[in-house]
Amino acid sequence: MAQTGKVRCQRIGCDAIFSDDDNPDGSCRYHDSPIFHDGMKEWSCCKKRSHDFSLFLEIPGCKTGKHTSEKQVIAPVKKATVAAPTAAPSTNASAKDSCSRCRQGFFCSDHGSQVKPVNTDGDNPGSVAGHACAETNSSVQDPKDPKKIVDINEPQVCKNKGCGQTFKEKDNHETACSYHPGPAVFHDRMRGWKCCDIHVKEFDEFMSIPPCTKGWHNADPDQ
């Protein structure tokens, strides 16, 4: 690491660069052990979840404390058996299945406790609700279309999987970033990367798999 006296925090969900003389209490936000069950990734501490591993890692830490350079020991957490939820109206269930916020376990104002009325003209209610949710998502994403103008001296955080470094665009080049193009693979209690075909059993071992690809730093995960 190029910055003298600075090291990377080893808490899950933090990954910040810090020094011992600049490490106040509350500067670190982190998570406890992750839970993997039937394709779902969930943080045991705050119960936030996602099917997508990249989105799962971007969920902000729910605990605060001091940064640490000591490797964290992750205790295995078994997924508790959950009783089948009470059957909900098919309209609401279908809409939630097609809504990215609902799939990640976040509160969604469109699909809360109230079911939106839909046309009863013979169309599939689930399809109508799902389409409405898709239109809502697309309208939210429309402002992202224009290319963001960034100062070449502005510090940015690389969103490439396995990188997370802070960089400036003036220093960016085609081999500046070491990352995993992915995707992440979770199968039969094994965790790994398809890009480099490395698979391990423990989550902390998975997070320590060195990046296999060089490229440009990217602060925009949608690009």
N, C-alpha and C positions, 0 to 999 in steps of 0.2 A: 504494500500500500504506500502510495507516494507521499501522503501527508504525514510528516514526522510526528510521533507521539499520538496519532489518532488510529483507532481501530474500529472495526464494524461490530455493532451490537449483535449479540447472538440470540436475543429473544425472538420468538416466532411472531412475525407480523410487524417487526420494527425495521431492522436492516439499516439503521442510521449509522453514520460515522461520528464518533465522539472521542473526547479525551478525558482523562481522569480529573483534570482541573476545570472542566466545563461539563458537569454531569449532575445538574440539580435534580432533586426528587420531583417526579412528575414529567420529566422530559421524555420518558420512554412510554410508548403505547404499544401494547402487545396482547397476544392471545395465549390461552392454555392449549392443551392437546387437541388436535383435530380428530374428527370421527368420519370414517368412510363407510357407507352402507348403501348397497343397491344403487351405486352410481352417484349418490348424493354425498357432497362434502359439507361437513358441519363443524363449527367451532363449539367445543364442549362448554366453554365459559359463557358465551352469550347466545348460543343456539341459532346464530345466523348461518345461513347455508346457501349453497349454489351447486348446480350441476356442472357449471363451467369452472375449471380449475383456476384460470386466470382471474376471473371475477371473484372467486373464493379468496385468493391471496390478497386482493385489493380491498377486502372488507376491513375497515379501520379497527385497530386494536381496541378492546373494551376495558383493558386494565392499564393502570399507570404506575410508574415507579422509576427507578434509575436504570440507565443502560448498563449492560454487563458484557464483558468479553469472555465469560465462562460459558462453555457449551452447555446448553440446557438439556436436562434429562427428561425425555417425554414419556410419561407413564401411559401404557396402553389403556384406552377407554373403549369399553364395549357398548355398542348401541343397544339401548334398552328396547324391549319389545313394546311397541305402541299399539293400543287397540285401534281397530279400523274406525276411522272417523264416521260420524253420522252422515248418512247420505244427504247430499245437498242437491238443490235443483240443478238439472243438467246444464242449464244456461250458465250458471255461475261457475260450475266445475270446468266446462269447456273453455270459458273465457279465461279462467285462471291458468289453464294449461297452455294457452297461447300468449300469455302475458309474461314478459321477461321479469318484471318486478315480483310477481306472485311466485314464479318458479324459484327465485332467489330467497324467498322467505321474508321479503320486505313488505311493509304495509302498502297497499295500493288503494287509492281513493276510488278507483273505478270498480274494484271488485271487493269492497268491504262487506259489511254485514248485510247491506241492502243490495237487492238484485235489481238491476236496471230493467225497466219495462222494454219489451221488444215488440216488433210488429208481429201480429199473428196472421199473416197473409199466406201461410203455407210454407214459408222458408224455414230452414233448420234454425231454431233459436240459438243453438251453440255457435253456428257459423256466423250468424249476424253479430253476436256479442264478440266473437273472436275477431271478426273483420273490424268492428268498431275499435277494439283494443289495438289492432295493427295500425289503423289509421291514426290513433292517438300517438303511438310510438313513432310513426313516420313523421308526424307533425312536430314532435319534440326534437327529432334528429335533424330536421331541415336546417335549423340555424348552424349546424356543424359543417354544412356543405362548403361555405366560403373558406378558403385556406387561411388559417390563422397566421398573422404576420408577427414574427418573433424577432426581437433584438438579438443580434449575433453574440452580444455579450451577456445576455440574460441567462442565469443558471436555470437549467431544467433537469428533471429527473427522468432517466430513460425507463420506458415501460416494457422493453423487451424482456421476455421471460429469462430469469437467471442473471440479469444485469443489475438494474436498480441504481446505477451510478448517477451522480450529478455531473452535468456536462454543459458546455457552452457551444452554440452552433458554429462559432468561428473555429473551434478545435475539432469539430466533427469530421470524420472521413470514413472511407469504405471499410476500414479494419479497426475503427475505434471501439467498437462494441463486441463483447464476447457474450453470446446468449444461446438459448435453445429455441429453434424455430418450432419445436413441438410436433404434435401435441403431447401433453402429459398423458400417460397411460396408467390406469389403475385396474388391476385384474387379479383375482385369486389372492388377495392380500399382498400383492406385489405392486410397487410404485416405480415408475420409470419414465423415460423419454423415448418416444418412437424415433426421433431424429438420430439419436446416437445408440439406440438399442441397449441402454443400460437400465437394469431393473434391480431394486433392492427391497427389503422388507420393512425397514424402519423409516418413518417420515423424516427424521433429522438426517438420515443418510441420503434420502432422496433430495432434500434441500441442499445437500453438499455436493451433489454430482456436478462436476465442472462443466461449464458451457462448451458446446462442440462446434459453434459456428461464429465466424467473424462477419461484421457488417456495420452499418451506420447506426448510431444511437437514434432512438425514436421516442419522443415524449408524447406522441399521440397514438394511443393503442388502437384507434379506429382506422389509422392509415396503414 
